[in-house]
Amino acid sequence: MTDHVDRVLAQWRAQRPDLDVSSMAVVGRLSRLAQLFGAEMRRTFAEHGLDSASFDVLATLRRSDPPHRLTPAELMRSGMVTSGAITQRLDRLEGRGLVARTRSASDGRSVVVALTDAGRELIDRVLPDHVATQRRLLSALGPDQREALAETLRVLAESLDETPG
């Protein structure tokens, strides 16, 4: 069974037999899967009136220890986005009543972001659908294959990540 990537590799091997293009097999398939996975997850989020960025903020707050509060800097690190991007996300979510920003009790100069009851209810409704989408996307793999792939991807990601831990 061949796919688009196999055909591209065959073409490159015919045109440039001097190059080892085998890395394209992995990178090409990862790129294609990222597109397919992203589209399916965006569809799931949209069914709940969210986008990927909003889901990321709500999920990051929800998985933090109660009372589900983080600083914007902690949210930035978790989402690997700029301060401007996190501010825009928080503005949208706060406008919808899903998060609330308040001054920190321990340091009045800093802000804390917390899930509102509505935000928690929404993320708790979205999460099972999100997990079901991910399971469906990986349904061609058995448990051992998923575990091996996850470990292989971890090794690759760690080799490229410049930030510790």
Buried (B, 14 or more C-beta within 10 A) or exposed (E): EEEEBEEBBEEBBEEEEEEEBEEBBEEBBEEEEEEEBEEBBBEBBEEBEBEEBBBBBBBBBBEBEEEBBBBBEBBBBBBEBEEEEBBEBBEBBBEBEBBBBEEEEEEEEEBBBBBBEEBBEBBEEBBEBBEEBBEEBBEEEEEEEBEEEEEEEEEEEEEEEEEEE
